């Protein structure tokens, strides 16, 4: 393989990243270049190439192509090849020397056999001088000496070139081995990093898979809980609505009955206080008084106006029931209707209505007031009265409300 072919193959290996094989090809190119530059190849008749045969060349190429061709093996092979080249070149020198020596001997023998004829042809007869007779031998010995010198010089140059190449091979392979070790360390480091990255990817994949499964389980559980909660909430809401409707219906019915009977004490069952009951009773009485006054006014107008005494009687009756505001409204209505004057209404209110109202309210209004006024704590508290009133027990049925009860009890001490 020529240098150009080796270079092409080396460049192809580098292009695909096969650095180790490309370096081996470069070593082969260096060896061939060094062999071509060997002075032994330039000695006439000695040395004619890197390989002794095509079989040796093919064997070397196959070894270079082997995957197991390491740097250490390559260095040993290069040294062996270099030694083989040296021996081959020395053998070529020796063979050339032997051929030249044989040729010199033949020339010598030919010269010795033809020398008398040559002398005779030139007119020289008689015995030959020793010098003349010895000249072929001298020429032969001089030729052998010259060939021997050339042989020695060629062999010395071959040995010198071989030693220089061996040293260069050792240096080159030492550099390449160091570079390969660096490459191996980098590769091993990167392989370790890749292994760590692969493990991290595996761990992250497992984590994400577990997290997604947990998230799906959580979502399913949450949806199930949410559906259960919604069903429970809807059921509670329906129950609440039914109960609320029932309560509102009972409340409305009780309020209507209290409105009709004129006594709102039944509303305590729905959380009303005594104050709420008293206020409702008062408002109802005032409204009824207003209606009565209006009806009385209409009746009086139809049969002439009511008398002053009737108006006074009606106002005092309202005041006696504690409906002072109703009495005041009634008097104002009588003034507006023209049945009495404003002065007459003021006199009735100040003289008759107010004292009557105050008299009806002179008793205690709470359990504490009653105990303080009478030193008697045996009566019902408002809570106990309400409980018994609701159960229709304890004699509470005779009293419209707790105030009536207190007034009745208080009269025992007057």
Residue pairs with C-beta under 8 A, 6 or more apart in sequence:
1 9
1 57
1 61
3 29
3 32
3 33
6 25
6 28
6 29
6 32
7 29
9 25
10 22
10 25
10 26
10 29
11 22
13 19
13 21
13 22
13 25
14 22
19 183
20 71
20 180
23 176
24 64
24 69
24 74
25 64
27 74
27 78
27 169
27 172
27 173
28 64
30 168
30 172
31 50
31 78
31 81
31 82
31 165
31 169
32 50
34 161
34 164
34 165
34 168
35 41
35 50
35 85
36 50
37 161
38 47
38 89
38 157
38 158
38 161
39 154
39 157
39 158
39 161
40 46
40 47
40 89
40 93
40 154
40 157
40 158
40 161
41 47
41 48
41 89
43 93
43 96
43 150
43 153
43 154
43 157
45 96
45 99
45 100
46 89
46 92
46 93
46 96
46 154
47 89
47 92
47 93
48 92
50 57
50 85
51 57
51 60
52 88
60 81
63 69
63 77
69 77
71 173
71 176
71 177
71 180
72 177
74 173
75 169
75 170
75 173
78 169
78 173
79 166
79 169
82 162
82 165
82 166
82 169
83 162
85 162
86 158
86 159
86 162
89 158
90 155
90 158
93 151
93 154
93 155
93 158
94 151
96 151
97 147
97 148
97 150
97 151
100 143
100 147
101 143
101 144
101 147
104 139
104 140
104 143
104 144
104 147
105 140
107 136
107 139
107 140
107 143
108 136
108 137
108 139
108 140
109 136
111 135
111 136
111 139
112 136
112 137
115 128
115 132
115 133
115 135
115 136
116 128
119 125
119 128
119 132
250 270
251 270
254 266
254 267
254 269
254 270
255 264
255 267
257 266
258 264
258 265
258 266
258 267
258 280
259 284
262 281
262 284
262 285
262 288
263 281
263 400
263 401
264 272
264 276
264 277
264 280
264 281
264 284
265 277
265 389
265 400
265 401
267 276
267 277
267 280
268 274
268 277
268 386
268 389
268 390
269 390
272 280
274 382
274 401
274 402
274 403
277 401
278 401
278 403
281 401
282 322
282 323
282 325
282 326
285 318
285 321
285 322
285 323
285 326
286 323
286 325
286 326
286 329
288 326
289 318
289 323
289 326
289 327
289 329
289 330
290 326
290 329
290 330
290 333
292 314
292 330
293 314
293 329
293 330
293 333
293 334
294 333
296 306
296 310
296 314
297 306
297 333
297 334
297 337
297 339
299 306
300 306
300 337
300 339
301 337
305 337
305 338
305 339
306 334
306 339
308 340
308 344
311 331
311 334
311 339
311 340
311 348
312 348
312 352
314 330
315 327
315 330
315 331
315 348
315 349
315 352
315 353
316 327
316 352
316 353
316 356
318 324
318 326
318 327
318 330
318 353
319 327
319 352
319 353
319 354
319 356
319 357
319 360
320 356
320 357
320 359
320 360
321 360
322 357
322 360
322 361
324 353
324 354
324 357
327 349
327 353
327 357
328 349
328 353
331 340
331 345
331 348
331 349
331 353
332 345
334 340
334 345
335 341
335 342
335 345
340 348
363 406
363 407
363 410
363 411
364 370
364 372
364 373
364 374
364 406
364 410
365 403
365 406
366 382
366 406
367 379
367 380
367 381
367 382
367 406
370 376
370 379
370 406
370 409
370 410
371 377
373 410
373 413
374 410
374 413
376 413
379 405
379 406
379 409
380 388
380 394
380 396
380 405
382 402
385 396
385 399
385 402
385 405
386 402
388 394
388 396
389 396
389 397
389 399
396 405
398 408
399 405
399 408
